[in-house]
Amino acid sequence: MSVQTLYTAATGMEAMETKLDVIANNLANVNTTGFKKDRANFEDLLYRTEVYPGVRDATQTPTAVGTQVGLGVRVTSTQTDHRQGTLQQTGRELDIAIQGDGFLRVLDPSSQQPMYTRAGNLDINADGNLVIGSAQTGRLLDPPVNIPPDATKIVINSNGEVMVRQPGVTELAVQGQIQMSQFINPDGLLKVGENMYEATDASGPEQVSNPGVDGLGLLRQGNLEASNVEPVQELIDLITTQRAFEMNSQAVQAGDQVMQNISNLRRF
Protein backbone atom coordinates (compact mmCIF):
# COMPACT_ATOMS: atom_id res chain seq x y z
CA MET A 1 0.00 0.00 0.00
CA SER A 2 2.96 2.32 0.56
CA VAL A 3 3.81 2.08 -3.12
CA GLN A 4 0.48 3.74 -3.86
CA THR A 5 1.40 6.47 -1.39
CA LEU A 6 4.43 7.30 -3.53
CA TYR A 7 2.37 7.51 -6.72
CA THR A 8 -0.42 9.54 -5.11
CA ALA A 9 1.94 12.04 -3.50
CA ALA A 10 3.87 12.30 -6.78
CA THR A 11 0.72 13.46 -8.58
CA GLY A 12 0.34 16.15 -5.93
CA MET A 13 3.92 17.31 -6.44
CA GLU A 14 3.46 17.41 -10.20
CA ALA A 15 0.21 19.40 -9.87
CA MET A 16 1.82 21.89 -7.48
CA GLU A 17 4.76 22.28 -9.85
CA THR A 18 2.34 23.26 -12.63
CA LYS A 19 0.63 25.75 -10.32
CA LEU A 20 4.01 27.24 -9.45
CA ASP A 21 4.69 27.68 -13.16
CA VAL A 22 1.39 29.53 -13.56
CA ILE A 23 2.08 31.79 -10.57
CA ALA A 24 5.60 32.53 -11.82
CA ASN A 25 4.23 33.57 -15.20
CA ASN A 26 1.66 35.84 -13.54
CA LEU A 27 4.35 37.53 -11.45
CA ALA A 28 6.67 37.86 -14.45
CA ASN A 29 3.93 39.73 -16.34
CA VAL A 30 2.87 42.03 -13.51
CA ASN A 31 3.85 45.04 -15.67
CA THR A 32 2.77 43.66 -19.06
CA THR A 33 0.22 45.90 -20.78
CA GLY A 34 -3.19 44.24 -21.07
CA PHE A 35 -2.02 40.97 -19.48
CA LYS A 36 -4.67 38.74 -17.93
CA LYS A 37 -3.62 36.42 -15.13
CA ASP A 38 -4.15 32.66 -15.17
CA ARG A 39 -5.09 30.15 -12.52
CA ALA A 40 -4.63 26.38 -12.41
CA ASN A 41 -7.71 24.18 -11.88
CA PHE A 42 -7.48 20.70 -10.37
CA GLU A 43 -9.54 17.53 -10.09
CA ASP A 44 -9.13 14.35 -8.08
CA LEU A 45 -8.26 11.12 -9.88
CA LEU A 46 -9.93 7.70 -9.78
CA TYR A 47 -10.72 6.03 -6.47
CA ARG A 48 -9.91 2.51 -5.38
CA THR A 49 -13.21 1.27 -3.98
CA GLU A 50 -12.89 -1.47 -1.40
CA VAL A 51 -16.46 -1.30 -0.09
CA TYR A 52 -19.24 0.38 -2.06
CA PRO A 53 -21.61 2.70 -0.18
CA GLY A 54 -24.97 0.98 0.32
CA VAL A 55 -23.62 -2.57 0.27
CA ARG A 56 -25.78 -4.81 2.52
CA ASP A 57 -24.14 -6.26 5.61
CA ALA A 58 -24.81 -9.64 7.23
CA THR A 59 -28.19 -8.41 8.45
CA GLN A 60 -29.11 -7.17 4.96
CA THR A 61 -28.95 -3.57 6.11
CA PRO A 62 -27.41 -1.12 3.59
CA THR A 63 -24.19 0.46 4.84
CA ALA A 64 -24.25 4.21 5.24
CA VAL A 65 -20.76 4.74 3.88
CA GLY A 66 -18.18 2.83 1.90
CA THR A 67 -14.40 2.55 1.83
CA GLN A 68 -12.70 4.45 -0.98
CA VAL A 69 -9.09 5.57 -1.33
CA GLY A 70 -8.19 8.34 -3.76
CA LEU A 71 -5.33 7.97 -6.22
CA GLY A 72 -4.22 11.58 -6.48
CA VAL A 73 -4.81 14.79 -8.38
CA ARG A 74 -4.21 16.31 -11.77
CA VAL A 75 -4.42 19.70 -13.47
CA THR A 76 -7.59 19.97 -15.53
CA SER A 77 -6.98 23.38 -17.11
CA THR A 78 -5.45 26.80 -16.77
CA GLN A 79 -8.16 29.44 -16.83
CA THR A 80 -7.65 33.09 -17.74
CA ASP A 81 -9.11 35.84 -15.56
CA HIS A 82 -10.40 38.44 -18.03
CA ARG A 83 -11.39 41.01 -15.43
CA GLN A 84 -10.59 44.65 -16.18
CA GLY A 85 -7.12 45.94 -15.35
CA THR A 86 -6.63 49.46 -14.04
CA LEU A 87 -6.19 52.26 -16.56
CA GLN A 88 -2.83 54.02 -16.43
CA GLN A 89 -2.72 57.51 -17.87
CA THR A 90 0.19 58.06 -20.27
CA GLY A 91 -0.89 61.18 -22.17
CA ARG A 92 0.42 59.69 -25.42
CA GLU A 93 -1.88 60.21 -28.40
CA LEU A 94 -1.39 56.70 -29.78
CA ASP A 95 -2.03 54.89 -26.50
CA ILE A 96 -5.55 53.52 -26.10
CA ALA A 97 -7.08 51.38 -23.37
CA ILE A 98 -10.21 49.26 -23.59
CA GLN A 99 -12.63 49.99 -20.76
CA GLY A 100 -14.96 47.02 -20.80
CA ASP A 101 -15.14 43.85 -22.86
CA GLY A 102 -13.57 43.18 -26.21
CA PHE A 103 -10.26 42.94 -28.05
CA LEU A 104 -8.49 45.02 -30.65
CA ARG A 105 -8.35 43.22 -33.99
CA VAL A 106 -5.06 43.04 -35.89
CA LEU A 107 -3.67 41.10 -38.86
CA ASP A 108 -0.62 38.87 -38.67
CA PRO A 109 1.65 39.93 -41.58
CA SER A 110 2.88 36.39 -42.31
CA SER A 111 -0.39 34.44 -42.24
CA GLN A 112 -2.82 37.33 -42.80
CA GLN A 113 -4.97 35.77 -40.12
CA PRO A 114 -6.73 37.94 -37.52
CA MET A 115 -5.28 38.12 -34.03
CA TYR A 116 -6.61 39.83 -30.92
CA THR A 117 -5.08 41.86 -28.11
CA ARG A 118 -5.91 44.08 -25.14
CA ALA A 119 -2.63 46.00 -25.45
CA GLY A 120 -3.29 49.39 -27.03
CA ASN A 121 0.24 50.76 -27.39
CA LEU A 122 -0.18 51.79 -31.03
CA ASP A 123 2.46 53.16 -33.36
CA ILE A 124 2.73 54.41 -36.95
CA ASN A 125 4.79 52.36 -39.41
CA ALA A 126 6.74 53.63 -42.41
CA ASP A 127 3.60 53.55 -44.59
CA GLY A 128 1.63 55.68 -42.12
CA ASN A 129 -0.57 52.81 -40.92
CA LEU A 130 -1.45 52.22 -37.27
CA VAL A 131 0.17 49.08 -35.89
CA ILE A 132 0.48 47.43 -32.50
CA GLY A 133 3.89 48.49 -31.21
CA SER A 134 6.25 45.50 -31.17
CA ALA A 135 9.97 45.07 -31.73
CA GLN A 136 9.29 41.70 -33.37
CA THR A 137 6.35 42.15 -35.71
CA GLY A 138 4.33 45.11 -36.98
CA ARG A 139 0.71 43.99 -36.90
CA LEU A 140 -1.73 46.28 -38.69
CA LEU A 141 -5.03 47.23 -37.15
CA ASP A 142 -7.91 45.62 -39.01
CA PRO A 143 -9.55 47.48 -40.68
CA PRO A 144 -6.42 49.56 -41.42
CA VAL A 145 -6.15 53.20 -40.38
CA ASN A 146 -3.72 55.49 -42.23
CA ILE A 147 -2.34 58.66 -40.66
CA PRO A 148 -1.16 61.48 -43.00
CA PRO A 149 2.54 62.30 -42.55
CA ASP A 150 1.77 65.99 -41.92
CA ALA A 151 -0.81 65.34 -39.18
CA THR A 152 -0.31 67.69 -36.25
CA LYS A 153 -2.87 66.13 -33.90
CA ILE A 154 -4.45 62.71 -33.59
CA VAL A 155 -7.71 62.15 -31.70
CA ILE A 156 -9.20 58.73 -31.01
CA ASN A 157 -12.63 59.04 -29.45
CA SER A 158 -14.36 56.51 -27.22
CA ASN A 159 -16.28 55.01 -30.16
CA GLY A 160 -13.10 54.26 -32.09
CA GLU A 161 -13.15 57.08 -34.64
CA VAL A 162 -9.63 58.19 -35.56
CA MET A 163 -9.43 61.88 -36.47
CA VAL A 164 -6.46 64.05 -37.41
CA ARG A 165 -5.73 67.72 -37.82
CA GLN A 166 -3.50 68.87 -40.68
CA PRO A 167 -1.70 72.19 -41.21
CA GLY A 168 -3.96 75.01 -42.36
CA VAL A 169 -7.13 73.16 -41.32
CA THR A 170 -8.92 73.93 -38.07
CA GLU A 171 -11.37 71.02 -38.10
CA LEU A 172 -10.55 67.40 -37.43
CA ALA A 173 -10.92 64.98 -40.34
CA VAL A 174 -11.98 61.36 -39.83
CA GLN A 175 -9.25 58.99 -41.08
CA GLY A 176 -10.65 55.66 -40.05
CA GLN A 177 -12.59 53.54 -37.59
CA ILE A 178 -11.09 51.18 -35.02
CA GLN A 179 -13.20 48.06 -34.62
CA MET A 180 -13.18 45.48 -31.85
CA SER A 181 -14.02 41.82 -31.47
CA GLN A 182 -15.64 39.81 -28.72
CA PHE A 183 -16.20 36.07 -28.15
CA ILE A 184 -18.86 34.09 -26.36
CA ASN A 185 -16.07 32.20 -24.54
CA PRO A 186 -12.92 34.32 -24.22
CA ASP A 187 -11.37 31.61 -22.01
CA GLY A 188 -11.20 29.49 -25.17
CA LEU A 189 -8.82 31.89 -26.94
CA LEU A 190 -5.33 30.58 -27.64
CA LYS A 191 -2.49 32.62 -26.13
CA VAL A 192 0.36 32.88 -28.64
CA GLY A 193 2.61 35.41 -26.88
CA GLU A 194 3.39 39.07 -27.66
CA ASN A 195 0.09 40.01 -25.97
CA MET A 196 -1.79 38.21 -28.75
CA TYR A 197 -4.65 35.72 -28.85
CA GLU A 198 -6.03 33.56 -31.64
CA ALA A 199 -9.59 32.30 -32.04
CA THR A 200 -10.30 28.59 -31.61
CA ASP A 201 -13.32 26.32 -31.84
CA ALA A 202 -13.64 26.68 -28.05
CA SER A 203 -13.83 30.48 -28.16
CA GLY A 204 -16.58 30.48 -30.77
CA PRO A 205 -16.74 32.82 -33.77
CA GLU A 206 -15.75 36.43 -33.31
CA GLN A 207 -18.35 39.19 -33.25
CA VAL A 208 -16.98 42.39 -34.77
CA SER A 209 -18.43 45.81 -34.08
CA ASN A 210 -17.47 49.36 -33.12
CA PRO A 211 -16.50 50.18 -29.53
CA GLY A 212 -19.52 50.82 -27.33
CA VAL A 213 -21.83 48.72 -29.54
CA ASP A 214 -23.25 45.25 -28.80
CA GLY A 215 -21.73 45.09 -25.33
CA LEU A 216 -18.20 46.07 -26.37
CA GLY A 217 -16.17 48.39 -24.18
CA LEU A 218 -15.12 51.96 -24.94
CA LEU A 219 -11.69 53.27 -25.88
CA ARG A 220 -9.77 55.71 -23.70
CA GLN A 221 -7.09 57.70 -25.53
CA GLY A 222 -3.93 58.53 -23.63
CA ASN A 223 -4.28 55.48 -21.37
CA LEU A 224 -3.08 51.88 -21.25
CA GLU A 225 -4.68 48.97 -19.45
CA ALA A 226 -2.37 47.56 -16.79
CA SER A 227 -2.02 43.87 -15.98
CA ASN A 228 -4.76 42.56 -13.68
CA VAL A 229 -2.24 40.55 -11.65
CA GLU A 230 -2.49 41.23 -7.92
CA PRO A 231 1.07 40.74 -6.58
CA VAL A 232 0.03 40.28 -2.94
CA GLN A 233 -2.47 37.54 -3.79
CA GLU A 234 0.06 35.85 -6.07
CA LEU A 235 2.65 35.83 -3.27
CA ILE A 236 0.10 34.26 -0.91
CA ASP A 237 -0.67 31.60 -3.52
CA LEU A 238 3.06 31.09 -4.02
CA ILE A 239 3.62 30.38 -0.33
CA THR A 240 0.63 28.03 0.02
CA THR A 241 1.62 26.16 -3.15
CA GLN A 242 5.19 25.79 -1.91
CA ARG A 243 3.93 24.40 1.40
CA ALA A 244 1.61 21.98 -0.41
CA PHE A 245 4.54 20.75 -2.50
CA GLU A 246 6.62 20.23 0.64
CA MET A 247 3.83 18.28 2.34
CA ASN A 248 3.50 15.99 -0.67
CA SER A 249 7.25 15.43 -0.67
CA GLN A 250 7.02 14.51 3.03
CA ALA A 251 4.30 11.99 2.17
CA VAL A 252 6.72 10.44 -0.36
CA GLN A 253 9.41 10.23 2.33
CA ALA A 254 6.94 8.70 4.80
CA GLY A 255 5.83 6.09 2.26
CA ASP A 256 9.45 5.25 1.48
CA GLN A 257 10.20 4.86 5.19
CA VAL A 258 7.27 2.47 5.65
CA MET A 259 8.49 0.36 2.71
CA GLN A 260 11.95 0.20 4.24
CA ASN A 261 10.47 -0.93 7.57
CA ILE A 262 8.46 -3.64 5.80
CA SER A 263 11.49 -4.87 3.88
CA ASN A 264 13.47 -5.06 7.11
CA LEU A 265 10.89 -7.30 8.82
CA ARG A 266 12.30 -10.46 7.24
CA ARG A 267 15.61 -9.89 8.98
CA PHE A 268 14.08 -10.47 12.41
C-alpha positions in Angstrom: 0.0 0.0 0.0 3.0 2.3 0.6 3.8 2.1 -3.1 0.5 3.7 -3.9 1.4 6.5 -1.4 4.4 7.3 -3.5 2.4 7.5 -6.7 -0.4 9.5 -5.1 1.9 12.0 -3.5 3.9 12.3 -6.8 0.7 13.5 -8.6 0.3 16.2 -5.9 3.9 17.3 -6.4 3.5 17.4 -10.2 0.2 19.4 -9.9 1.8 21.9 -7.5 4.8 22.3 -9.9 2.3 23.3 -12.6 0.6 25.7 -10.3 4.0 27.2 -9.4 4.7 27.7 -13.2 1.4 29.5 -13.6 2.1 31.8 -10.6 5.6 32.5 -11.8 4.2 33.6 -15.2 1.7 35.8 -13.5 4.3 37.5 -11.5 6.7 37.9 -14.5 3.9 39.7 -16.3 2.9 42.0 -13.5 3.8 45.0 -15.7 2.8 43.7 -19.1 0.2 45.9 -20.8 -3.2 44.2 -21.1 -2.0 41.0 -19.5 -4.7 38.7 -17.9 -3.6 36.4 -15.1 -4.1 32.7 -15.2 -5.1 30.2 -12.5 -4.6 26.4 -12.4 -7.7 24.2 -11.9 -7.5 20.7 -10.4 -9.5 17.5 -10.1 -9.1 14.4 -8.1 -8.3 11.1 -9.9 -9.9 7.7 -9.8 -10.7 6.0 -6.5 -9.9 2.5 -5.4 -13.2 1.3 -4.0 -12.9 -1.5 -1.4 -16.5 -1.3 -0.1 -19.2 0.4 -2.1 -21.6 2.7 -0.2 -25.0 1.0 0.3 -23.6 -2.6 0.3 -25.8 -4.8 2.5 -24.1 -6.3 5.6 -24.8 -9.6 7.2 -28.2 -8.4 8.5 -29.1 -7.2 5.0 -28.9 -3.6 6.1 -27.4 -1.1 3.6 -24.2 0.5 4.8 -24.3 4.2 5.2 -20.8 4.7 3.9 -18.2 2.8 1.9 -14.4 2.5 1.8 -12.7 4.5 -1.0 -9.1 5.6 -1.3 -8.2 8.3 -3.8 -5.3 8.0 -6.2 -4.2 11.6 -6.5 -4.8 14.8 -8.4 -4.2 16.3 -11.8 -4.4 19.7 -13.5 -7.6 20.0 -15.5 -7.0 23.4 -17.1 -5.4 26.8 -16.8 -8.2 29.4 -16.8 -7.7 33.1 -17.7 -9.1 35.8 -15.6 -10.4 38.4 -18.0 -11.4 41.0 -15.4 -10.6 44.7 -16.2 -7.1 45.9 -15.4 -6.6 49.5 -14.0 -6.2 52.3 -16.6 -2.8 54.0 -16.4 -2.7 57.5 -17.9 0.2 58.1 -20.3 -0.9 61.2 -22.2 0.4 59.7 -25.4 -1.9 60.2 -28.4 -1.4 56.7 -29.8 -2.0 54.9 -26.5 -5.6 53.5 -26.1 -7.1 51.4 -23.4 -10.2 49.3 -23.6 -12.6 50.0 -20.8 -15.0 47.0 -20.8 -15.1 43.9 -22.9 -13.6 43.2 -26.2 -10.3 42.9 -28.0 -8.5 45.0 -30.6 -8.4 43.2 -34.0 -5.1 43.0 -35.9 -3.7 41.1 -38.9 -0.6 38.9 -38.7 1.6 39.9 -41.6 2.9 36.4 -42.3 -0.4 34.4 -42.2 -2.8 37.3 -42.8 -5.0 35.8 -40.1 -6.7 37.9 -37.5 -5.3 38.1 -34.0 -6.6 39.8 -30.9 -5.1 41.9 -28.1 -5.9 44.1 -25.1 -2.6 46.0 -25.4 -3.3 49.4 -27.0 0.2 50.8 -27.4 -0.2 51.8 -31.0 2.5 53.2 -33.4 2.7 54.4 -36.9 4.8 52.4 -39.4 6.7 53.6 -42.4 3.6 53.6 -44.6 1.6 55.7 -42.1 -0.6 52.8 -40.9 -1.5 52.2 -37.3 0.2 49.1 -35.9 0.5 47.4 -32.5 3.9 48.5 -31.2 6.3 45.5 -31.2 10.0 45.1 -31.7 9.3 41.7 -33.4 6.3 42.2 -35.7 4.3 45.1 -37.0 0.7 44.0 -36.9 -1.7 46.3 -38.7 -5.0 47.2 -37.2 -7.9 45.6 -39.0 -9.6 47.5 -40.7 -6.4 49.6 -41.4 -6.1 53.2 -40.4 -3.7 55.5 -42.2 -2.3 58.7 -40.7 -1.2 61.5 -43.0 2.5 62.3 -42.5 1.8 66.0 -41.9 -0.8 65.3 -39.2 -0.3 67.7 -36.3 -2.9 66.1 -33.9 -4.5 62.7 -33.6 -7.7 62.2 -31.7 -9.2 58.7 -31.0 -12.6 59.0 -29.4 -14.4 56.5 -27.2 -16.3 55.0 -30.2 -13.1 54.3 -32.1 -13.1 57.1 -34.6 -9.6 58.2 -35.6 -9.4 61.9 -36.5 -6.5 64.0 -37.4 -5.7 67.7 -37.8 -3.5 68.9 -40.7 -1.7 72.2 -41.2 -4.0 75.0 -42.4 -7.1 73.2 -41.3 -8.9 73.9 -38.1 -11.4 71.0 -38.1 -10.6 67.4 -37.4 -10.9 65.0 -40.3 -12.0 61.4 -39.8 -9.3 59.0 -41.1 -10.7 55.7 -40.0 -12.6 53.5 -37.6 -11.1 51.2 -35.0 -13.2 48.1 -34.6 -13.2 45.5 -31.8 -14.0 41.8 -31.5 -15.6 39.8 -28.7 -16.2 36.1 -28.1 -18.9 34.1 -26.4 -16.1 32.2 -24.5 -12.9 34.3 -24.2 -11.4 31.6 -22.0 -11.2 29.5 -25.2 -8.8 31.9 -26.9 -5.3 30.6 -27.6 -2.5 32.6 -26.1 0.4 32.9 -28.6 2.6 35.4 -26.9 3.4 39.1 -27.7 0.1 40.0 -26.0 -1.8 38.2 -28.7 -4.7 35.7 -28.9 -6.0 33.6 -31.6 -9.6 32.3 -32.0 -10.3 28.6 -31.6 -13.3 26.3 -31.8 -13.6 26.7 -28.0 -13.8 30.5 -28.2 -16.6 30.5 -30.8 -16.7 32.8 -33.8 -15.7 36.4 -33.3 -18.4 39.2 -33.3 -17.0 42.4 -34.8 -18.4 45.8 -34.1 -17.5 49.4 -33.1 -16.5 50.2 -29.5 -19.5 50.8 -27.3 -21.8 48.7 -29.5 -23.3 45.2 -28.8 -21.7 45.1 -25.3 -18.2 46.1 -26.4 -16.2 48.4 -24.2 -15.1 52.0 -24.9 -11.7 53.3 -25.9 -9.8 55.7 -23.7 -7.1 57.7 -25.5 -3.9 58.5 -23.6 -4.3 55.5 -21.4 -3.1 51.9 -21.2 -4.7 49.0 -19.4 -2.4 47.6 -16.8 -2.0 43.9 -16.0 -4.8 42.6 -13.7 -2.2 40.6 -11.7 -2.5 41.2 -7.9 1.1 40.7 -6.6 0.0 40.3 -2.9 -2.5 37.5 -3.8 0.1 35.9 -6.1 2.6 35.8 -3.3 0.1 34.3 -0.9 -0.7 31.6 -3.5 3.1 31.1 -4.0 3.6 30.4 -0.3 0.6 28.0 0.0 1.6 26.2 -3.1 5.2 25.8 -1.9 3.9 24.4 1.4 1.6 22.0 -0.4 4.5 20.8 -2.5 6.6 20.2 0.6 3.8 18.3 2.3 3.5 16.0 -0.7 7.3 15.4 -0.7 7.0 14.5 3.0 4.3 12.0 2.2 6.7 10.4 -0.4 9.4 10.2 2.3 6.9 8.7 4.8 5.8 6.1 2.3 9.4 5.3 1.5 10.2 4.9 5.2 7.3 2.5 5.6 8.5 0.4 2.7 11.9 0.2 4.2 10.5 -0.9 7.6 8.5 -3.6 5.8 11.5 -4.9 3.9 13.5 -5.1 7.1 10.9 -7.3 8.8 12.3 -10.5 7.2 15.6 -9.9 9.0 14.1 -10.5 12.4 
